[in-house]
Amino acid sequence: MSIAGTSAYDSHDHLPPLVERAVAAARAHGFSYSCRPEQGRLLHALAGGARGVVGETGTGFGVGLAWLASGAGAGVRLVSVERDPERARVAAGLFAGMPGVEVLTGDWERIGERGPYDLLVLDGGGQGKEDGPTADVERLLTPGGTVVVDDFTPATTWPPLHGGRPDLPRRFWLEHPALRSVELRLAPDLSTVVGTRVLPAAPG
């Protein structure tokens, strides 16, 4: 979730209808931390290539989930986890007519109940940016599956820094031995790490 992410939509038109409804819900409830449009467009594109199950931590009022659902193909299931019961309730209502979309209420670790995932978006837990466990992508991702960790400031040095200190969470994802990862700059002040789980070696 991005600081002032909801207000970033004030200057964006021609959004997918589901995204418009989710943004309206976030505004109505005074929620400012929705995923930004730049991130949403990336999620929309990645969901278009997903098969099986797509997961997300940190539903908020469903803006990121709406981007994912708008981009996903037929037969793809989507699961999102939100720890705040009221936000989860409102978000679930937005997707009530979509049987392939499920919003769970609880800690982000509930995402493990529905995996493994072809695409996993860590937006509200599991990123390793704060105290607490980091998502185990070897358990949560299918081989060849993709993880997205957002809300970084674009790196200008190596090793990357955050607040003048080594940015250990970013390095964790960029150097994870089970992933092939890259940092994508989505805006002058916003980047995302996208990693693909390494496929097992072919026998023989």
N, C-alpha and C positions, 0 to 999 in steps of 0.2 A: 504494500500500500504506500502511496506517495503523499507527502505533505502537500496540501493544496491541489491534490489530484482531481478532485471533483470540479473545482473552479476552472481547471484547464479546459474543460469542455465548453466554457462560455463562448469561445471563439471558434468552435468546430461545428460545422453543419454536415448534413448528409451522413449521419451515423446510422448503423443498422438499427431497425426499430426496437429490437430487444435491448440494445445498449442505451437508446434514448430513454426507455422506461426505467432501466436500472439507475441511470444518472438522475432522473427525476426523483426516484425514491431516495437516493443519497442526499439530494438537495433538500427534500421535504423533511428529512430527519436531521439536518444540520451536520451531516457526515462529510468531512473534508478529505478523507484519506483514500479515495478511490484510485485505481490504477490509471495512469495518465493515458491520453489518446495514443501517444507514440508506442507505449507498451501494449496497449490494446490491439493496435494493428499488427504487431508482431505475434501476439497470441492468436489472433484471427488466422494469420497465415500458417502458423505451426499446427493449429487444430485441423486445418484443411488436409494436412498430410498424416494425421494420426489415424490409427486403427485400434480397435479394442476399447480401452478405457483411458479417459483423460482425468487427471486429478488436480486439485487446487487446494492450498491451505490459505485461510484468510478470505472468506467470501465477502465480508463487508456487506454492502447492500446489493452485491451481485454484478458490479460493472465488469470486472475481469471475466467472471463466469459467462456473462452475456456475450462478450467478445469471443470467447471460446465456443460457446454454443452456436453463435452465428456463423462461425467458420467451419465447424465440424461437419463431416459427411454423414450420410445415412448409416444407421447402425452403431455409431460411436456412442458410448455411454460417458457421462460426465458426473464426477463426484467432487463436491467442495465441502470444506469443513469451516465452520465459524463458531468461535467460542462464546460470543455474545448471543443469548437466546433471542432477544428482540430482533437483532439484525438477521439472525438465521431464519426467523419466522417470516419476516418481510421478504427476504430473498427467496425463500422457498415458494412464497405466493407468486412471485414473478414468473417462476418456471412451472407453476402448477399444471399447465396444459402440456408439458413436455415430459412424457414418461421416462425418457432417457437421461434426465437431469435429476440429481439427488443432492440435497443440501443436508449435511449432518451438523448437529449441534454438539460442541464439545471442544476439547483441546485438539491442537493440530495433529497429534499422533493418532487420532481416529482415522486419518487417511489410510493407515495401514490395513484397515478392515476391508477395503475394497480393491486393493492392488493385486498383482503388479500393474503398472501403468505404462502405456506407450508414450504418454506425455504427462509430465508432472510439473506444476507451477508452484513454487514455494514463495508465497507472498505474505503469509501470516503465521509463520512458524516453520522451524526446520532448516532455516538458512544458516544457522550458526553465528548470526550477527550479535546475539545477546546470550546471556546465560541460559543454559538448557541444552538438551540434546540436538544433534544435527541429524537430518534425515539420512537414513541408510539407503543410498540409491541402489546398492547391489541387491537389496531386498525389495525395494519399492518400484524399480524400473525393470521392464522386460529387456532382454538383450537387444541392443539397438535403439532402446527408448531414449527419450530426451527429457532433460531437466532444465528448468528455467528459474534463475535466481535474479530478481530484479532490484531496482532502487540502489544502484551504485552510482557514485560520481565518476565520470570518465577518468581513467588512469592516465597520468602524464609522465610517470616514472616507473622504473622497475628496480627493486620490488615496489608494488603499488603502496601508496600511503593513504591514510584516512586520519584527518585531524593531526597530521604531523607524525603519526605512528605507523608502523607496518600494518597493512590491511590484511590481517590473518584470515578472516572469512573469505575474502576474495581469492587469496592464494590457495586456500583449501579447495575451492571449486575449480580453479584454473589448473591446479596440479594434481587433482584427484586421480589416483592410479586406475580407477575403473572407468574413467571418463576421457573423452577427447573434447576439450572445452575451448571456448573462445569468448572474448568480451566484445559485445556489439554496442557501439555508440548510437543511441537513438535520438539524442538531442545534445546540445552543447553541455547541458548539466545532468544528463541521464544516460546510464549504460546498464546493460544486462549481461549476465553470464549465461551462456547456453552450452550445455554439455550433452554428449551422446554416449550412452553406455557402450563400452567396448564389446564387440561381438566375440564369442568364444572362438578359439582357433579351430580350424577345420581338422578333423582327425586324419592321421597318416601323414 
